[in-house]
């Protein structure tokens, strides 16, 4: 295992066409280039909710193309990262208790919230990856899960929450330009989130539905903001180091992504 403590990431992961956005892919590649190579990656995606908490395949299985209506080439993408059975065992030890069982789904491949950004960051697919479900969307419970996972950082594991800082597909113009003007609700929520994390105001972030401007529009359902709370819990001791590594908007959605630690 590595002696280097890994930071924690929260990524706005993008849809499959992320691969066509040269600026965004370059930014993700720059993030990984600035890190020591992880021993493994643990990723929590907005696209997998399952309770009790469940571990995906611990050996290489086909990807989960969990999207519809895209050109065929996006369904031909491959990312055959090694499985991470040792990491899965560690996660079970850290999280399992009589009140919180840990399940396994040995046939579930990485969904697009996991493999789309990882393919840009680690294109060689040579780092073991374990995807973990969100057993709840409750921010406090997810924060506590992140806290329990934090020791993995000292073993060289990169913990990644993969969501989107704002996410309301019904309130944006997907027929417009990707870099067009963002709607005011997305700009306001993005700015609030940036400032709240800069102040290490975890309580306000956890209560974002009541504290953030336009929260109900920015997140009519909260699954894309939820992975942030796992990331915050896993980096609780180093929140003061949080820095934005990707910003801007994509079809009006905030791409803001953070590195902490």
Buried (B, 14 or more C-beta within 10 A) or exposed (E): EBEBBBBBBBBBBBBBBBBEBEEBBEBBBEBBEEBEEBBBBBBBBBBBBBEBBBBBBBEBBEBBBEBEEEEEEBEEBEBEBBBBBBBBEBBBEBBEEEEBBBEEBEEBBBBBBBBBBBBBBBEEBEBBBBBBBBBBBBBBBBBBBBBBBBEBBEBBBBBBBBBBBBBBEEBBEEEEEBEEEBBEBBBBBBBBBBEBBEEBBBEBBBBBEEBBBBBBBBBEEBBBBBBBBBBBBBBBEBBEEBEBBBBBBBBBBBBBBBBBB
